[in-house]
Amino acid sequence: MLFYLMPAFFCDVSDAWRLPDRRQRVYTALAGPAVQTSLAAGAALVAWPLADGTAKTCLLFFAVSSYATAVLNLMPFIKLDGYIALMSHVDVPYLRDRSMADARRWIARLLFGGARKRELPTRWTVAYGLACLVFPLYLLSTALNTWLPTFQRVGWVGLLLASSGLSYAVWFVIRGMLRLSAEVAETGVRRGRVVAVCALLAAAATAALFVPVRETVAAAYVTDASGTTRLVLPDQGDAAQRVRPGQAVTLRTNGLVLNDDVAVTRVGQAPARSLQVPVSAYFPVDTGDTVGLASTAFPLDLGRAPAPAAGTAEVEVGQVPLWKSLHRTYLLPFWPF
């Protein structure tokens, strides 16, 4: 099947609900993480005696990623195996949906007052429902925070992907607010209190848009045969126009998930120039030197060439209000004028 736009193997275990003992249903749900961790352990054991090289690296990457996937799979806040196991253990059908409904009604009563009807009688399901409401946003924001610099470095195509993810997060919040408003309407609260609370929330959201935030420009660095290292940005967009001499630059490795600091320097005084840069400098995929990207190159005040010779970079361009940072990142690259 396609799971979150990625191909995945799976077993249809729907008939497990016919098992009479709920412990059997729990074991069935946990079979997937058990297989993942077993394969991860096997790969790690095979890699242990090997010498450093491609085979050992691939086996260890498979082991670590399988362990991480198994941990995510055990999280009971989204509809994965951990949730199925929890629902089987407590023997409550539609546990997540009903818990989130109770959580929304709890929020509605906290903000607006009024009576509310519980879907489930137990207290812990409200806290569980709140976690189920927040956890998908946490996952999405973490993914965006991890991949946004990479998306920014590859131009408007990457920014389009980032904007799509952000739009989904916004829609998720709006959908939750619509459902919350439906819960409020069912409680029969006073209209004056609803107007007052909504006005306060709108004022708080507006004030948050003017909070100063640290603005950075995602870039990369490359080193030529002579040992000269330059800061590079794609010609697409206006990010290069915000780079000035003297600004602080942090050089990092170009990892798929992790990026270790390599050096801290500043943009040099020499003028910028055009340069053809391999795409692999911006994106953590080795395409060699065959695929290039027209870029603007800035000098760096470095005493010696960094190791590795190429990687990612982050330029400090100052502090701006939150609304301006969002506008520059998600709207300006697609503005036709």
N, C-alpha and C positions, 0 to 999 in steps of 0.2 A: 504494500500500500504506500501512498504518499502521506507522510506524517510531518506536519509543519513544513511542507514543500520539499521534504527529503525522503528518498526511498528507504523503506524499513521492512524487515521481515517480521512477521507476527503469527501467532496462533489464535484461532477463533476458539475461545474457551467459554462461550456463552452458556453451554450446557452445564457448566459447573454450578449454576444456580439450582440445578436439580439435585445436587448432593444434599443429603439430609443433615449432615453435621457441618456447622459453620466453620469449624477448624479445617475441614477438608477444603472449603472454599478459600480460606486464607492461604493454605499451602499452594493451591493452584495459582492464586494471584501472585505469590512470591516466587513462583518458578522462574519467571523472566529475570529478575535481579539475581537469582541464584546462578543461572546460566551465565549472565554477564560477568559476575565476579569470578566464577570458575574459569572462564576463558581468559580473563585478565590475569589471574594467578598463574595459569598455564603459560601464557606468553611471557610473564616476568621470569618464571623459572627457566624457560628455554633461553631467554636473553642473558641470564646470570653468568654462565661460563663463557659467553662469546666475547671476542675482542671488540673494541670500539670500531664501529663502522655502520654502514647503511642498514644491515640486517638487525643489529642490536638496537639502533635508533628507532626503526620501524616497530619492532616488538615492544619496546618500552613505551612508545607513543600510543600503541594500541592498548597496552595494559592500563596506562594512566587514564586515557579517554574512556575506556570501558568501566573502570572504577567510578569515574566522575558521572558517567551516564547512569550507572546503577544507583548512585546516591540520589541523582535527580529523579530517577524512576520510583524511588521509595518515598518521595515527598507526597504527603496525602492532601495537599492543597489544590492540586490540579488533577485532571482525570487520567492518571497513570496507575501503574500497578499498586503503588502505595495506597492510593485512595480506595481501590477495589478491595485491598486487604483490610483496611480500616472499616469500610462499609460492611464487609462480610463479618468482621469480628464483632461489631456492635449490633449487627443484624437489623439495620435500619435502611430501607430502600430510599434512593434519591437523597442520601445524607447531605451531600454538598449543596444541592439546590435548596433544600429545605433549611439548612443552616444559614445560607446566605440570605434567604428571605427573613429569617429571624434577626439576623444582624442588621439588615436594612431597617426593619421595624424598630429595633433597639435605638439606632441612630435617629430615626424619625421622632421617637418619643423623647430622646435626650435633647434634641434641638427644638422641637415644636410642641412637645407634650401630647396629651391625648391617650386613649386606650389603644391597645394592640393585641392581636391574636397570635399566639405562638404556634408554630408548626411542630416543634419538638419540645417536650417538657423539661429536658435536662439543661442545666445552666451552661455546661461547657460547650454546647453547640453554638452559642452566640459568639464566644471567643473564636471557635473554630471557623464560623462563618465570616468573621472579620478577617481572619488570616487568609481565607479563600478569596476574599475581595481584594486584598492587598497584594498577595503573592504574585499573581500574573503581571501586575504593574511593576513589581520589583524585578521579575525576570526580564521583562521587556526593557526597562530602563537600564538594567545592567548590561544587556546585550547592546543597546544603543551606545552606552558609555564606552563599551569595549571596542565597538566597530566604527563609531562615528568618525574618529580621526582618520581611519583607513578610507572610509567613504569620502571624506573631504579631500583626501590627497588624490583621488582618481577623477576629480572633476564633477561635472553636473550629473553624470550617470550615477555615481556613488551618492551624491546628495539627493537624487531622486529616490533611491532605495531608503536612505535615512529618513527622508520626509514621509515616505510611505509608512515606515515603522512608527514614526511620531504621530502620524494621522490616525493609525490604528489605536495607539495609546489614548489619544484625545477622544476618539469615538468610544473607547472602552469606558472612559470617565463619564462622557455624556450619557451613554446608555445606563450606567449606574445611577446617575442623577435623575434620569427619567423614571427609572424603577423606584427610586427613593421618593420622588414626587407622587407616584401612584400609591406608595405606602402611606404617605402623609394624607392624601385625599381620603383614604379609607378610615383614618382615625378620627375625623371630624373635628380638627383643631380650629382655633379661632383664626380668622383671616388676618387680623392685625399682627398677630405674632408671626405668622408666616411671612408677611411683608417685611417686618422688622429684621428677622433672622436672615432672609435672603439679601436684604440691603447690606447688612453687616458682612456677609460672606462675599458679596460682590465688591465691597470696599476693600476687604482684605486681599482679594485676588488682584484688584487694580494696584494696590500699594505694593504688592509683591513684584509687579512688572517694573517698578522703579528701583528695586534693590540693586546696588552695584555688584557686578560679578566680574571675575577675572576672565578676560578675553584672550584667547590664544588662536594661532593660525597653525593648522596641521600641514607639515611640509616633509621634506626628506633631505638627505645629504648624500653626496657622492664624492669620491676621490679619484682624480685622474692619474695617469701613469707617472706624472712628475711629483705626486704626493700632495697636490693642492686640493683641499676639501672645500666644497661649496654647498651652500644651502640652495635647494631647488624647489620650485612650485610650478604646477601646470599653468599654462597660459589661460586656461578656461577660468572664468570667474574673476573677481576683483581682489582675491586674497593677497596677491603679490603687491598690490597698491598700498596695503596696510603695513608692509614691512619697511622699517627705517633703520639706518645705521645706529648702532649702539644698543639695540634691543637685545634682551637676553634670549639665548637659544639653548635648549636642552636636546642633546643628541641621544638617541636610543636605538636599540636593536630592532630589527624588523621581524618581530615574531607574530605567529598566527593569533596568539592570545596574550602572551606575556611580552613585555618590552622593558629590558633592563637599561638603566642609564649608562651611557658611554662617556659623555663629557658635557660640561656646561661652558658655553662661550658666548660671544656676542657677534652681531652682524657687523661686518667691516665697513670701512668708509669708501672703498672703491665702488665705482658704478656697477650696476647689474648688467648682465648680458644674456643673450639668448643661447640656449643649449638644448641639444637633443639628449634625452635621458631615457634609459631603459625603463619599461613599465614596472619591472621587478623592484625598482628602487622605491616605488610608491606602494606596491601591493605585495603581500608576502607569498608570492608565487614566482618561481624561477622560470622566466621566459627567455633568458639569455639576452644578448644584445640585438636580436633580430627585430624586436618590436620596440619602437621608440616613441616618446611623447614630447612634443614641443614644450619647453619649460623656460622659466626665468631663473637665472642663477645669481646668487648673491655671495660675496666673499665672507669668510668667517675668520675671526681673530684666533687662530689656533697655532700653537707652537709646533705641533707635530701631527702627522696623520693619525686619525683614530683607528681603533680596531674594534669591530670590523670596518672595512673601508667604505661601506654604504649602509644606510639604515634610515630610520624615521627621525623627524625633528619636530619640535614644538617651539613656536616663537611667542614670546610674551609681548602683547601689543597694548597692554594697559587695562584699565577698568572702564566698563560701560554699563548703563542700565540693562536690566535683563531683557526688556522689550527690544532694545537695539541689537543685542547679541542674537536673539531669536530671529529678528528680521534679516540680519546679515547672513545667518547660517541657512535658514530655511526658505526665505522668500526672495531675497535679492538675486541669487543665482538663476532663478527662473523668471525674473521680471523682464518683460520684452522691451522695456524702454530704458 
